[in-house]
Every structure is written in C-alpha cells, then in structure tokens.
Amino acid sequence: MDTTQITDTPPPPAPQPTATEQKRAARGATRPGDRIFLGFSRGSGIFLLVIMAAIAVFLTYRASLAISKDHGNFLTTFEWNTGLQEPVFGIAVLAFGTIVSSIVAMAIAVPIAVAIALFLTHYAPRKLSGPIAYVIDLLAAVPSIVYGLWGALVLVPHMNGLFGWLDDYLGWTGIFSWQGGAPRSMLTVGILLAIMILPIITNVSREVFRQTPRMNEEAALALGATRWEVIRMAVIPFGRSGVISASMLGLGRALGETMAVATVLSPTFDIQASLLDPGGGTFAQNIASKFGEATEFGRDALIASGLVLFVITLLVNGAARAIIARRAEYSGANA
C-alpha cells in the first residue's frame, strides 16, 4: 500500500507597504479626509494655546504697569485706593473672600449634588427621575443676575433665623459669631454660589454614574450586597474622577462669579473672622463694581487683580487634572 506524504506549504508572505504608505501611516492619516480633520484638530489646539498665551501676556503687561506704581504691598495691603496721588491697593481681602466663599459653596454643593445624582440614577423611578433631571437642567440655564436678584430680595431677608441659630449654638467658635448686622456676608454668598453650581455638578455626576458597567453592579448584588453597598463599592469608585471633574467645573464658576456676588455682598476691604459678619470682597465682584468709574490706571490695577484670579483658576484646573490622572486607573477612564 503506497503512502503519500502530505506537506503543508506555508502561505505566501503578505505584501509589504511601500515607503509612501509607511510615511502616511506614521503621520496617522492615510486618506484626504483624515488629513484634513487632523489638520483642523491640530490647528484648533494650537489656536487655543495661542489665545491663552495672548491673554496671559496682556494681563501680565497691564498688571506690571499698575504694580510698578503701587505704594503698598500688592499681596498684603488691605486697601484699594487707585485714585490717590500715591495709589495704594492690594488683593489680600479679595483673595481671602474669593477662596472662602468658594470653599463654603463647594462644602455645601458637592455632597448635595452627589446625593441627588445617586438618587436619580439608582433610587428614583424613571417617571420621577426624568422631571427632576429636567428641572435641574433648567436651573443650570438661569442667568447669574437672576440668582443675584433672588438672593438679594428673598435669600438675604430670610437668613436672620439661620444666623441667629448658628450664633446661639456655634458662636463660641468665632467663625459663626454674629453681631446682628445685615446678613450680607460670606456665608450668604457661599450659600448662593452653592445653589448656582449645584446643577452643574449634579448633571455631570449623574451622567458619570450612569456609565457604571452593569456587570459590576450585578456582580455585587450576586454576592449579597445591598443597594447602598453596590453604590459604595461599584458606582462611587467608578465615577470618582468624574465627580472630581464636575466639582472643578462648579468651583471654576464659583471663583469667577460676578453679578450674583455683587448683588448680595456688602463689600468692605477688611477680613472678618466670622462668616456671618458683613464685609469682604471677591476678585470678580471688585472688578465689576469699580471698573465703570475707574481711571486708566485704576483699570490696570483691576486687571492686575484679574491676573491673580487667572492664575488661581489655572492652579485649580491643574490640581484637578493631577488628581484625576492619579485616580484614573480606579475609575471608568480606562474601562
């Protein structure tokens, strides 16, 4: 009986790309449409960097003109008099007021916003979550001046009871002591800012929590976890970076809010130890209230304060990016 030996022949080698094709592949675009889109995308990114650099150069130049003629310490002076023969101005009060009001707003808004987002995504029935989400979206579109008018006409007159309660029970701390003045203070501003940034943080957090992989939640339920344990072990770790991003968006609005703060706050150039005493100021509020009547030099001084706010905003965004990058492996960023 003859046996036939069967030999496997190797497949023919794949055609190697030409040098032109290799260069196009290295550039990441092989079709005309891809190359056009790549060019537009790259140009948009470069254009954005150019705009940021132009803003920084303009603010630095105008600020240097004012700071060079300042007869006080720009960082520590508790005064703003740019119309004098020897102008004296500083940002100590403005920096303190901006940071304190933003911290108060974030401390109030972030926990409430995250709780609302979790309720809408994991507790509320669909017939209820839809209308609530729609109302929250509408709140995000309300102009800041409307919030300011509401704060001045409705919020401020009804803050006496809260201020009295805080003074009775927490006045011994000094932070919540109240001398009985008008409740146009940093705490009132912080509450108003919290209401303004609440829709932004809620909407972004809600969308992030919705992206949690269903298999993670079902796996936790299969192991006997309760609904809260599912949220604590699966949903919140997945959406932590998104919540941080949402909080930074809200903080950015709180830092730069102008008209609402100017409508509610009674500005003075001194730092109050108590959050309930009227006075203080913020960068944006000071610029809005003084820019119209300021001289050329006064506007340069206001631009100098705007440069500081610009730097603070960049530092906040940079810190947020660093936090998100460190926690990306624990979130859905790499899912």
C-alpha atoms as a printed R data frame, in Angstrom:
    type eleno elety resid chain resno       x       y      z
1   ATOM     1    CA   MET     A     1   0.000   0.000  0.000
2   ATOM     2    CA   ASP     A     2   1.519   3.271 -1.103
3   ATOM     3    CA   THR     A     3   1.531   6.138  1.307
4   ATOM     4    CA   THR     A     4   1.502   9.671  0.122
5   ATOM     5    CA   GLN     A     5   3.355  12.240  2.162
6   ATOM     6    CA   ILE     A     6   1.341  15.462  2.592
7   ATOM     7    CA   THR     A     7   3.400  18.507  3.254
8   ATOM     8    CA   ASP     A     8   1.923  21.796  4.437
9   ATOM     9    CA   THR     A     9   3.017  24.645  2.273
10  ATOM    10    CA   PRO     A    10   3.411  27.971  4.100
11  ATOM    11    CA   PRO     A    11   1.096  30.801  2.999
12  ATOM    12    CA   PRO     A    12   2.569  33.392  0.709
13  ATOM    13    CA   PRO     A    13   4.092  36.367  2.542
14  ATOM    14    CA   ALA     A    14   1.865  39.442  2.949
15  ATOM    15    CA   PRO     A    15   2.743  42.340  0.682
16  ATOM    16    CA   GLN     A    16   4.918  44.873  2.426
17  ATOM    17    CA   PRO     A    17   3.682  48.503  2.464
18  ATOM    18    CA   THR     A    18   5.553  50.903  0.313
19  ATOM    19    CA   ALA     A    19   7.676  53.727  1.721
20  ATOM    20    CA   THR     A    20   4.944  56.280  0.958
21  ATOM    21    CA   GLU     A    21   2.323  54.210  2.754
22  ATOM    22    CA   GLN     A    22   4.633  53.815  5.752
23  ATOM    23    CA   LYS     A    23   5.122  57.580  5.972
24  ATOM    24    CA   ARG     A    24   1.376  58.183  5.806
25  ATOM    25    CA   ALA     A    25   0.729  55.564  8.473
26  ATOM    26    CA   ALA     A    26   3.351  57.165 10.702
27  ATOM    27    CA   ARG     A    27   1.581  60.508 10.357
28  ATOM    28    CA   GLY     A    28  -1.680  58.825 11.442
29  ATOM    29    CA   ALA     A    29  -3.736  59.843  8.407
30  ATOM    30    CA   THR     A    30  -3.944  57.870  5.156
31  ATOM    31    CA   ARG     A    31  -6.990  59.427  3.495
32  ATOM    32    CA   PRO     A    32  -7.607  63.036  2.434
33  ATOM    33    CA   GLY     A    33 -10.498  63.382  4.867
34  ATOM    34    CA   ASP     A    34  -8.374  62.115  7.729
35  ATOM    35    CA   ARG     A    35  -5.573  64.516  6.869
36  ATOM    36    CA   ILE     A    36  -7.976  67.462  6.689
37  ATOM    37    CA   PHE     A    37  -9.569  66.556 10.016
38  ATOM    38    CA   LEU     A    38  -6.152  66.061 11.600
39  ATOM    39    CA   GLY     A    39  -5.065  69.477 10.359
40  ATOM    40    CA   PHE     A    40  -8.198  71.189 11.696
41  ATOM    41    CA   SER     A    41  -7.879  69.432 15.057
42  ATOM    42    CA   ARG     A    42  -4.224  70.272 15.423
43  ATOM    43    CA   GLY     A    43  -4.808  73.858 14.326
44  ATOM    44    CA   SER     A    44  -7.664  74.257 16.817
45  ATOM    45    CA   GLY     A    45  -5.464  73.051 19.660
46  ATOM    46    CA   ILE     A    46  -2.633  75.382 18.666
47  ATOM    47    CA   PHE     A    47  -5.081  78.284 18.259
48  ATOM    48    CA   LEU     A    48  -6.411  77.685 21.780
49  ATOM    49    CA   LEU     A    49  -2.882  77.754 23.192
50  ATOM    50    CA   VAL     A    50  -2.194  80.987 21.299
51  ATOM    51    CA   ILE     A    51  -5.321  82.584 22.785
52  ATOM    52    CA   MET     A    52  -4.348  81.527 26.300
53  ATOM    53    CA   ALA     A    53  -0.837  82.878 25.796
54  ATOM    54    CA   ALA     A    54  -2.197  86.167 24.418
55  ATOM    55    CA   ILE     A    55  -4.482  86.570 27.441
56  ATOM    56    CA   ALA     A    56  -1.608  85.853 29.810
57  ATOM    57    CA   VAL     A    57   0.699  88.335 28.043
58  ATOM    58    CA   PHE     A    58  -1.970  91.062 28.023
59  ATOM    59    CA   LEU     A    59  -2.819  90.605 31.707
60  ATOM    60    CA   THR     A    60   0.848  90.463 32.719
61  ATOM    61    CA   TYR     A    61   1.759  93.608 30.773
62  ATOM    62    CA   ARG     A    62  -1.133  95.722 32.085
63  ATOM    63    CA   ALA     A    63  -0.666  94.366 35.604
64  ATOM    64    CA   SER     A    64   3.027  95.257 35.598
65  ATOM    65    CA   LEU     A    65   2.172  98.865 34.734
66  ATOM    66    CA   ALA     A    66  -0.070  99.143 37.782
67  ATOM    67    CA   ILE     A    67   2.018  97.162 40.279
68  ATOM    68    CA   SER     A    68   5.123  99.229 39.469
69  ATOM    69    CA   LYS     A    69   3.310 102.362 40.738
70  ATOM    70    CA   ASP     A    70   1.698 100.745 43.776
71  ATOM    71    CA   HIS     A    71   2.843 102.349 47.040
72  ATOM    72    CA   GLY     A    72   1.577  99.392 49.064
73  ATOM    73    CA   ASN     A    73   2.221  95.679 49.022
74  ATOM    74    CA   PHE     A    74   0.100  94.208 46.246
75  ATOM    75    CA   LEU     A    75  -0.259  90.872 48.042
76  ATOM    76    CA   THR     A    76  -0.875  92.009 51.631
77  ATOM    77    CA   THR     A    77  -2.418  95.500 51.571
78  ATOM    78    CA   PHE     A    78  -5.952  95.779 52.995
79  ATOM    79    CA   GLU     A    79  -6.885  98.782 50.865
80  ATOM    80    CA   TRP     A    80  -7.934  99.716 47.335
81  ATOM    81    CA   ASN     A    81  -7.364 103.384 46.527
82  ATOM    82    CA   THR     A    82  -6.170 103.824 42.949
83  ATOM    83    CA   GLY     A    83  -7.279 107.463 42.592
84  ATOM    84    CA   LEU     A    84  -4.764 108.922 45.031
85  ATOM    85    CA   GLN     A    85  -1.627 110.788 44.062
86  ATOM    86    CA   GLU     A    86   0.269 107.848 45.524
87  ATOM    87    CA   PRO     A    87  -2.052 104.894 44.793
88  ATOM    88    CA   VAL     A    88  -2.294 102.105 47.342
89  ATOM    89    CA   PHE     A    89  -4.031  98.833 46.559
90  ATOM    90    CA   GLY     A    90  -3.733  95.148 47.391
91  ATOM    91    CA   ILE     A    91  -5.515  91.840 46.895
92  ATOM    92    CA   ALA     A    92  -5.365  90.335 50.388
93  ATOM    93    CA   VAL     A    93  -9.063  90.880 51.110
94  ATOM    94    CA   LEU     A    94 -10.122  89.868 47.591
95  ATOM    95    CA   ALA     A    95  -8.114  86.639 47.642
96  ATOM    96    CA   PHE     A    96  -9.427  85.728 51.082
97  ATOM    97    CA   GLY     A    97 -13.056  86.418 50.122
98  ATOM    98    CA   THR     A    98 -12.831  84.556 46.824
99  ATOM    99    CA   ILE     A    99 -11.306  81.453 48.382
100 ATOM   100    CA   VAL     A   100 -13.550  81.402 51.462
101 ATOM   101    CA   SER     A   101 -16.803  81.893 49.534
102 ATOM   102    CA   SER     A   102 -15.796  79.180 47.049
103 ATOM   103    CA   ILE     A   103 -14.899  76.736 49.841
104 ATOM   104    CA   VAL     A   104 -18.253  77.359 51.539
105 ATOM   105    CA   ALA     A   105 -20.056  76.840 48.234
106 ATOM   106    CA   MET     A   106 -18.218  73.604 47.489
107 ATOM   107    CA   ALA     A   107 -18.737  72.246 51.007
108 ATOM   108    CA   ILE     A   108 -22.485  72.725 50.603
109 ATOM   109    CA   ALA     A   109 -22.982  71.888 46.929
110 ATOM   110    CA   VAL     A   110 -20.801  68.808 46.335
111 ATOM   111    CA   PRO     A   111 -22.408  66.419 48.882
112 ATOM   112    CA   ILE     A   112 -25.918  67.500 47.920
113 ATOM   113    CA   ALA     A   113 -25.184  67.241 44.186
114 ATOM   114    CA   VAL     A   114 -23.670  63.760 44.501
115 ATOM   115    CA   ALA     A   115 -26.620  62.613 46.623
116 ATOM   116    CA   ILE     A   116 -29.104  63.939 44.045
117 ATOM   117    CA   ALA     A   117 -27.184  62.258 41.211
118 ATOM   118    CA   LEU     A   118 -27.186  58.912 43.040
119 ATOM   119    CA   PHE     A   119 -30.883  59.242 43.825
120 ATOM   120    CA   LEU     A   120 -31.761  59.949 40.188
121 ATOM   121    CA   THR     A   121 -29.661  57.072 38.829
122 ATOM   122    CA   HIS     A   122 -30.211  54.315 41.417
123 ATOM   123    CA   TYR     A   123 -33.230  55.058 43.580
124 ATOM   124    CA   ALA     A   124 -35.832  57.227 41.839
125 ATOM   125    CA   PRO     A   125 -38.273  55.576 39.405
126 ATOM   126    CA   ARG     A   126 -37.978  56.632 35.799
127 ATOM   127    CA   LYS     A   127 -41.225  58.629 35.910
128 ATOM   128    CA   LEU     A   128 -39.796  60.714 38.744
129 ATOM   129    CA   SER     A   129 -36.153  60.974 37.733
130 ATOM   130    CA   GLY     A   130 -36.969  62.425 34.308
131 ATOM   131    CA   PRO     A   131 -38.858  65.527 35.538
132 ATOM   132    CA   ILE     A   132 -36.351  66.163 38.328
133 ATOM   133    CA   ALA     A   133 -33.443  65.987 35.896
134 ATOM   134    CA   TYR     A   134 -35.283  68.356 33.552
135 ATOM   135    CA   VAL     A   135 -35.777  70.914 36.338
136 ATOM   136    CA   ILE     A   136 -32.098  70.676 37.282
137 ATOM   137    CA   ASP     A   137 -31.145  71.313 33.657
138 ATOM   138    CA   LEU     A   138 -33.320  74.434 33.690
139 ATOM   139    CA   LEU     A   139 -31.605  75.697 36.849
140 ATOM   140    CA   ALA     A   140 -28.254  75.493 35.077
141 ATOM   141    CA   ALA     A   141 -29.541  77.893 32.393
142 ATOM   142    CA   VAL     A   142 -30.727  80.628 34.775
143 ATOM   143    CA   PRO     A   143 -28.604  83.818 34.345
144 ATOM   144    CA   SER     A   144 -26.437  84.829 37.279
145 ATOM   145    CA   ILE     A   145 -28.110  88.216 37.632
146 ATOM   146    CA   VAL     A   146 -31.420  86.445 38.240
147 ATOM   147    CA   TYR     A   147 -29.782  84.440 41.017
148 ATOM   148    CA   GLY     A   148 -28.378  87.678 42.383
149 ATOM   149    CA   LEU     A   149 -31.754  89.402 42.446
150 ATOM   150    CA   TRP     A   150 -33.350  86.372 44.072
151 ATOM   151    CA   GLY     A   151 -30.580  86.297 46.637
152 ATOM   152    CA   ALA     A   152 -30.933  89.987 47.484
153 ATOM   153    CA   LEU     A   153 -34.749  90.022 47.630
154 ATOM   154    CA   VAL     A   154 -35.523  86.543 49.004
155 ATOM   155    CA   LEU     A   155 -32.466  84.831 50.442
156 ATOM   156    CA   VAL     A   156 -30.958  87.704 52.441
157 ATOM   157    CA   PRO     A   157 -34.170  88.661 54.312
158 ATOM   158    CA   HIS     A   158 -34.680  85.038 55.396
159 ATOM   159    CA   MET     A   159 -31.131  84.432 56.670
160 ATOM   160    CA   ASN     A   160 -31.660  86.059 60.078
161 ATOM   161    CA   GLY     A   161 -33.099  82.893 61.591
162 ATOM   162    CA   LEU     A   162 -30.199  80.741 60.396
163 ATOM   163    CA   PHE     A   163 -27.633  83.296 61.517
164 ATOM   164    CA   GLY     A   164 -29.233  83.517 64.960
165 ATOM   165    CA   TRP     A   165 -29.252  79.736 65.329
166 ATOM   166    CA   LEU     A   166 -25.607  79.465 64.297
167 ATOM   167    CA   ASP     A   167 -24.667  82.220 66.727
168 ATOM   168    CA   ASP     A   168 -26.535  80.541 69.610
169 ATOM   169    CA   TYR     A   169 -25.015  77.093 69.151
170 ATOM   170    CA   LEU     A   170 -21.734  77.676 67.282
171 ATOM   171    CA   GLY     A   171 -20.910  81.266 68.095
172 ATOM   172    CA   TRP     A   172 -18.261  80.142 70.566
173 ATOM   173    CA   THR     A   173 -16.095  79.043 67.636
174 ATOM   174    CA   GLY     A   174 -15.746  82.631 66.419
175 ATOM   175    CA   ILE     A   175 -16.407  81.525 62.838
176 ATOM   176    CA   PHE     A   176 -20.181  81.637 63.341
177 ATOM   177    CA   SER     A   177 -20.490  84.536 65.774
178 ATOM   178    CA   TRP     A   178 -22.982  87.206 64.715
179 ATOM   179    CA   GLN     A   179 -23.186  90.816 65.831
180 ATOM   180    CA   GLY     A   180 -26.694  91.332 64.466
181 ATOM   181    CA   GLY     A   181 -25.826  93.144 61.247
182 ATOM   182    CA   ALA     A   182 -27.376  92.640 57.829
183 ATOM   183    CA   PRO     A   183 -26.825  89.038 56.648
184 ATOM   184    CA   ARG     A   184 -24.860  90.141 53.570
185 ATOM   185    CA   SER     A   185 -21.816  88.112 54.462
186 ATOM   186    CA   MET     A   186 -19.535  85.439 53.093
187 ATOM   187    CA   LEU     A   187 -21.826  82.671 54.323
188 ATOM   188    CA   THR     A   188 -24.748  84.142 52.382
189 ATOM   189    CA   VAL     A   189 -22.560  84.441 49.297
190 ATOM   190    CA   GLY     A   190 -21.377  80.854 49.739
191 ATOM   191    CA   ILE     A   191 -24.959  79.564 50.007
192 ATOM   192    CA   LEU     A   192 -25.972  81.481 46.884
193 ATOM   193    CA   LEU     A   193 -22.951  80.176 44.961
194 ATOM   194    CA   ALA     A   194 -23.756  76.639 46.128
195 ATOM   195    CA   ILE     A   195 -27.248  76.958 44.645
196 ATOM   196    CA   MET     A   196 -25.755  78.233 41.392
197 ATOM   197    CA   ILE     A   197 -23.165  75.473 40.948
198 ATOM   198    CA   LEU     A   198 -25.440  72.669 42.176
199 ATOM   199    CA   PRO     A   199 -26.983  71.958 38.722
200 ATOM   200    CA   ILE     A   200 -23.567  71.720 37.031
201 ATOM   201    CA   ILE     A   201 -22.152  69.227 39.500
202 ATOM   202    CA   THR     A   202 -25.391  67.234 39.602
203 ATOM   203    CA   ASN     A   203 -25.718  66.889 35.826
204 ATOM   204    CA   VAL     A   204 -22.134  65.790 35.234
205 ATOM   205    CA   SER     A   205 -22.151  63.387 38.202
206 ATOM   206    CA   ARG     A   206 -25.432  61.874 37.047
207 ATOM   207    CA   GLU     A   207 -24.069  61.137 33.599
208 ATOM   208    CA   VAL     A   208 -20.902  59.627 35.067
209 ATOM   209    CA   PHE     A   209 -22.818  57.347 37.428
210 ATOM   210    CA   ARG     A   210 -24.952  56.154 34.518
211 ATOM   211    CA   GLN     A   211 -21.822  54.866 32.781
212 ATOM   212    CA   THR     A   212 -21.065  52.374 35.553
213 ATOM   213    CA   PRO     A   213 -20.792  48.901 33.946
214 ATOM   214    CA   ARG     A   214 -23.919  46.922 34.651
215 ATOM   215    CA   MET     A   215 -21.916  43.762 35.239
216 ATOM   216    CA   ASN     A   216 -20.115  45.384 38.184
217 ATOM   217    CA   GLU     A   217 -23.398  46.193 39.888
218 ATOM   218    CA   GLU     A   218 -24.884  42.781 39.155
219 ATOM   219    CA   ALA     A   219 -21.754  41.058 40.477
220 ATOM   220    CA   ALA     A   220 -22.025  42.965 43.741
221 ATOM   221    CA   LEU     A   221 -25.722  42.109 44.029
222 ATOM   222    CA   ALA     A   222 -24.960  38.439 43.331
223 ATOM   223    CA   LEU     A   223 -22.543  38.441 46.263
224 ATOM   224    CA   GLY     A   224 -25.314  39.646 48.558
225 ATOM   225    CA   ALA     A   225 -24.543  43.368 48.656
226 ATOM   226    CA   THR     A   226 -27.307  45.809 49.480
227 ATOM   227    CA   ARG     A   227 -28.116  48.704 47.175
228 ATOM   228    CA   TRP     A   228 -26.025  51.119 49.236
229 ATOM   229    CA   GLU     A   229 -23.114  48.664 49.266
230 ATOM   230    CA   VAL     A   230 -23.353  48.423 45.478
231 ATOM   231    CA   ILE     A   231 -23.147  52.205 45.264
232 ATOM   232    CA   ARG     A   232 -20.274  52.376 47.731
233 ATOM   233    CA   MET     A   233 -18.202  49.544 46.204
234 ATOM   234    CA   ALA     A   234 -19.018  49.807 42.476
235 ATOM   235    CA   VAL     A   235 -20.648  53.092 41.499
236 ATOM   236    CA   ILE     A   236 -18.717  55.681 43.510
237 ATOM   237    CA   PRO     A   237 -15.230  54.232 42.785
238 ATOM   238    CA   PHE     A   238 -16.065  54.108 39.084
239 ATOM   239    CA   GLY     A   239 -17.326  57.714 38.982
240 ATOM   240    CA   ARG     A   240 -14.848  59.308 41.392
241 ATOM   241    CA   SER     A   241 -12.829  61.003 38.659
242 ATOM   242    CA   GLY     A   242 -15.988  62.278 37.014
243 ATOM   243    CA   VAL     A   243 -17.236  63.721 40.297
244 ATOM   244    CA   ILE     A   244 -13.900  65.479 40.765
245 ATOM   245    CA   SER     A   245 -14.180  66.934 37.270
246 ATOM   246    CA   ALA     A   246 -17.731  68.092 37.945
247 ATOM   247    CA   SER     A   247 -16.644  69.677 41.205
248 ATOM   248    CA   MET     A   248 -13.849  71.560 39.458
249 ATOM   249    CA   LEU     A   249 -16.327  72.878 36.891
250 ATOM   250    CA   GLY     A   250 -18.503  74.145 39.704
251 ATOM   251    CA   LEU     A   251 -15.504  75.615 41.512
252 ATOM   252    CA   GLY     A   252 -14.499  77.465 38.358
253 ATOM   253    CA   ARG     A   253 -17.890  79.151 38.213
254 ATOM   254    CA   ALA     A   254 -17.810  79.932 41.934
255 ATOM   255    CA   LEU     A   255 -14.376  81.557 41.642
256 ATOM   256    CA   GLY     A   256 -15.383  83.791 38.750
257 ATOM   257    CA   GLU     A   257 -18.979  84.624 39.666
258 ATOM   258    CA   THR     A   258 -19.585  88.359 39.429
259 ATOM   259    CA   MET     A   259 -23.090  89.807 39.396
260 ATOM   260    CA   ALA     A   260 -24.692  87.479 41.923
261 ATOM   261    CA   VAL     A   261 -21.941  88.191 44.462
262 ATOM   262    CA   ALA     A   262 -22.019  91.934 43.790
263 ATOM   263    CA   THR     A   263 -25.795  91.973 44.349
264 ATOM   264    CA   VAL     A   264 -25.735  90.104 47.663
265 ATOM   265    CA   LEU     A   265 -22.462  91.094 49.355
266 ATOM   266    CA   SER     A   266 -21.782  94.310 51.288
267 ATOM   267    CA   PRO     A   267 -18.157  94.833 50.205
268 ATOM   268    CA   THR     A   268 -15.559  96.221 52.599
269 ATOM   269    CA   PHE     A   269 -11.787  95.996 52.496
270 ATOM   270    CA   ASP     A   270 -11.300  94.106 55.707
271 ATOM   271    CA   ILE     A   271 -11.189  90.451 56.655
272 ATOM   272    CA   GLN     A   272 -13.858  89.265 59.073
273 ATOM   273    CA   ALA     A   273 -13.076  86.328 61.315
274 ATOM   274    CA   SER     A   274 -16.744  85.332 61.299
275 ATOM   275    CA   LEU     A   275 -18.533  84.128 58.214
276 ATOM   276    CA   LEU     A   276 -21.700  85.835 59.444
277 ATOM   277    CA   ASP     A   277 -20.405  89.408 59.705
278 ATOM   278    CA   PRO     A   278 -20.989  91.591 56.630
279 ATOM   279    CA   GLY     A   279 -17.967  92.634 54.632
280 ATOM   280    CA   GLY     A   280 -15.218  91.253 52.493
281 ATOM   281    CA   GLY     A   281 -14.999  91.033 48.743
282 ATOM   282    CA   THR     A   282 -14.020  88.869 45.777
283 ATOM   283    CA   PHE     A   283 -11.953  89.461 42.665
284 ATOM   284    CA   ALA     A   284 -14.847  89.343 40.237
285 ATOM   285    CA   GLN     A   285 -17.150  91.450 42.441
286 ATOM   286    CA   ASN     A   286 -14.474  94.132 42.893
287 ATOM   287    CA   ILE     A   287 -13.777  94.318 39.157
288 ATOM   288    CA   ALA     A   288 -17.482  94.580 38.298
289 ATOM   289    CA   SER     A   289 -18.207  97.288 40.882
290 ATOM   290    CA   LYS     A   290 -15.158  99.501 40.204
291 ATOM   291    CA   PHE     A   291 -14.422  99.067 36.506
292 ATOM   292    CA   GLY     A   292 -17.031 101.568 35.246
293 ATOM   293    CA   GLU     A   293 -15.724 104.537 37.253
294 ATOM   294    CA   ALA     A   294 -12.037 103.605 37.258
295 ATOM   295    CA   THR     A   295  -9.365 105.700 35.563
296 ATOM   296    CA   GLU     A   296  -6.862 104.240 33.128
297 ATOM   297    CA   PHE     A   297  -4.527 103.414 35.991
298 ATOM   298    CA   GLY     A   298  -7.411 102.040 38.057
299 ATOM   299    CA   ARG     A   299  -8.313  99.683 35.239
300 ATOM   300    CA   ASP     A   300  -4.739  98.457 35.102
301 ATOM   301    CA   ALA     A   301  -4.949  97.746 38.835
302 ATOM   302    CA   LEU     A   302  -8.184  95.812 38.320
303 ATOM   303    CA   ILE     A   303  -6.526  93.879 35.506
304 ATOM   304    CA   ALA     A   304  -3.719  93.017 37.929
305 ATOM   305    CA   SER     A   305  -6.276  91.507 40.289
306 ATOM   306    CA   GLY     A   306  -7.788  89.668 37.321
307 ATOM   307    CA   LEU     A   307  -4.354  88.208 36.592
308 ATOM   308    CA   VAL     A   308  -4.255  86.737 40.095
309 ATOM   309    CA   LEU     A   309  -7.698  85.193 39.575
310 ATOM   310    CA   PHE     A   310  -6.480  83.826 36.238
311 ATOM   311    CA   VAL     A   311  -3.506  82.178 37.945
312 ATOM   312    CA   ILE     A   312  -5.691  80.752 40.725
313 ATOM   313    CA   THR     A   313  -8.033  79.235 38.139
314 ATOM   314    CA   LEU     A   314  -5.121  77.651 36.266
315 ATOM   315    CA   LEU     A   315  -3.737  76.200 39.502
316 ATOM   316    CA   VAL     A   316  -7.140  74.752 40.417
317 ATOM   317    CA   ASN     A   317  -7.534  73.166 36.992
318 ATOM   318    CA   GLY     A   318  -4.000  71.805 37.122
319 ATOM   319    CA   ALA     A   319  -4.605  70.281 40.545
320 ATOM   320    CA   ALA     A   320  -7.831  68.717 39.290
321 ATOM   321    CA   ARG     A   321  -6.038  67.180 36.305
322 ATOM   322    CA   ALA     A   322  -3.357  65.777 38.595
323 ATOM   323    CA   ILE     A   323  -5.940  64.224 40.922
324 ATOM   324    CA   ILE     A   324  -7.858  62.702 38.009
325 ATOM   325    CA   ALA     A   325  -4.659  61.305 36.482
326 ATOM   326    CA   ARG     A   326  -3.731  59.621 39.763
327 ATOM   327    CA   ARG     A   327  -7.168  58.062 40.148
328 ATOM   328    CA   ALA     A   328  -7.784  57.177 36.509
329 ATOM   329    CA   GLU     A   329  -6.891  53.513 36.991
330 ATOM   330    CA   TYR     A   330  -9.623  53.186 39.636
331 ATOM   331    CA   SER     A   331 -12.326  54.836 37.555
332 ATOM   332    CA   GLY     A   332 -14.009  54.232 34.260
333 ATOM   333    CA   ALA     A   333 -11.407  56.243 32.369
334 ATOM   334    CA   ASN     A   334  -9.601  53.071 31.333
335 ATOM   335    CA   ALA     A   335 -12.615  50.798 31.055
